């Protein structure tokens, strides 16, 4: 429970790609000291520009009726994907390139933000059965037009037109930038033009990560599939929409996780049956597989997605997270930094780069990457959320909450509200909280337990695990609630029935993709020891010790790692070393989660003088943050400990 609360700072946006929302909120102060200029700050977080680098901006629709926007977008995206497959060429990601759609900004400034040497822009004008496409390649350093070309074609086959133009532009651009032979483009999937337009509109709505917009996207995709039941990309997009509309941790909607995953899985299967080389389908398949206890298959699916489309940033992002379970966090941080260099406005990559650099002790890089995004998108809700997360990592939870609360309520999805509730809970603000932010359904047992509603917490967690036995989050939450309520016999029985009493099965099925959170070994070890299974206890502790050491070797120096060490040592009976690691975490994080000091795993330390002193010192910090939020202070009665009275 402690770890989930800490990791939820960046959990939601960590895994899912999005375009920037259009709503704005009042600009907030920067979390770090402002540099002398925006350009200096951006330069500090930006690698040198490669000569063979390019951004493809969305082509403008200049048609008299303004009805070719999606065709124009399709040409732009096709070019982007093709160029990304050229060896040695760096291509800015779709999120960053399309973020400038409709924004009449200087191309040199765009090139600086996207860190590219060249920009391709163009326009589409269609009338009756003819289409004219104009494209031009611009050198960012001086705005010089390296070449431009106009293409006039019949519109009888829009997909052939798109392929033909993409190939011709690619040949010209490759000659200019690489002096090598241009590769042939893959033939775009054909469908009815009306189904295609519905698909493109739905895809843009999905990219907003707005719940209402994604519900509309599902309707549009249903219409597209009704028109053309054999159009594979529509099924893949529908699978993604279901995943994002789920009430699973990290998603944005309220569709029950079981239903959403079943729908997503069925749509992925259909998409791949229709097109076995569809990258988007493999990417979503990876996410579905990770959620249903098949992490190795998830990795292979994500690798396949990248092989088919090297510019699939969501697949690269999810793969980086999946591979982090080997503990090599420094390597993962480097990979994510490369991802952000390709697409600096791809927020999941930004948040994950921040999170992993923080984990390896490089908060300066984390802040630079975050500030680069924030300064490129001042005042936007996503920038406010990101800045709030930086404040949280910088040990300012009260200020972080206040900043997050400046986002209008309509800017909150269920995931964001749940994350904010955890921030309140970390400060002991639960039953007295009367604000609008609620937990996602799967996390409600935590709130119930902390409010003293133990039976309700158990009932909700048990129902979720029974209704959806293959879903890792439901299982993990149930196990943690069982442990905190000391339902050890039931936990041991559940281990034997749901996981066949196998630690290997337990570790595999409870390995999430959306965050680096090891399976609940502490809870299992405590339960097995309580019921007298000494061998099971020893095996669980050994597996846990291996995991802790693996992450330490991989560069993890975060408070999370200290807390894992402290929990392990507390169970093993080494009180002094356990408190050493608690003090180390306390030195890094201001304050520690208030609940931590009454967690079951530290029950044996309750009366230890050093533990008591640390608990009191942490309460001082907690109360400082509560005061910022206008809440009264806590005393040790929160932990069921009466403060000693004094007398003359």
BELRA-V130127 format. One record per run of one state. SS is the DSSP state (hx for helix, st for strand, lp for the rest). FROM is the first residue (numbers start at 1). LEN is the number of residues. If there is no record, write none. Layout:
ss->SS from->FROM len->LEN
ss->SS from->FROM len->LEN
This chain:
ss->lp from->1 len->1
ss->hx from->2 len->6
ss->lp from->8 len->3
ss->hx from->11 len->4
ss->lp from->15 len->9
ss->st from->24 len->1
ss->lp from->25 len->13
ss->hx from->38 len->7
ss->lp from->45 len->8
ss->st from->53 len->4
ss->lp from->57 len->3
ss->st from->60 len->2
ss->lp from->62 len->7
ss->hx from->69 len->15
ss->lp from->84 len->6
ss->st from->90 len->2
ss->lp from->92 len->2
ss->hx from->94 len->5
ss->lp from->99 len->8
ss->hx from->107 len->8
ss->lp from->115 len->3
ss->st from->118 len->10
ss->lp from->128 len->2
ss->st from->130 len->10
ss->lp from->140 len->4
ss->st from->144 len->11
ss->lp from->155 len->3
ss->hx from->158 len->20
ss->lp from->178 len->15
ss->hx from->193 len->16
ss->lp from->209 len->2
ss->hx from->211 len->17
ss->lp from->228 len->4
ss->hx from->232 len->13
ss->lp from->245 len->1
ss->st from->246 len->1
ss->lp from->247 len->8
ss->st from->255 len->1
ss->lp from->256 len->1
ss->hx from->257 len->18
ss->lp from->275 len->4
ss->hx from->279 len->13
ss->lp from->292 len->3
ss->hx from->295 len->14
ss->lp from->309 len->4
ss->hx from->313 len->14
ss->lp from->327 len->2
ss->hx from->329 len->14
ss->lp from->343 len->4
ss->hx from->347 len->13
ss->lp from->360 len->3
ss->hx from->363 len->14
ss->lp from->377 len->3
ss->st from->380 len->1
ss->hx from->381 len->13
ss->lp from->394 len->3
ss->hx from->397 len->8
ss->lp from->405 len->4
ss->hx from->409 len->3
ss->lp from->412 len->2
ss->hx from->414 len->13
ss->lp from->427 len->14
ss->hx from->441 len->10
ss->lp from->451 len->3
ss->hx from->454 len->14
ss->lp from->468 len->4
ss->hx from->472 len->13
ss->lp from->485 len->3
ss->hx from->488 len->11
ss->lp from->499 len->4
ss->hx from->503 len->7
ss->lp from->510 len->11
ss->hx from->521 len->10
ss->lp from->531 len->3
ss->hx from->534 len->20
ss->lp from->554 len->5
ss->hx from->559 len->14
ss->lp from->573 len->2
ss->hx from->575 len->14
ss->lp from->589 len->5
ss->hx from->594 len->5
ss->lp from->599 len->1
ss->hx from->600 len->6
ss->lp from->606 len->3
ss->hx from->609 len->21
ss->lp from->630 len->6
ss->hx from->636 len->4
ss->lp from->640 len->9
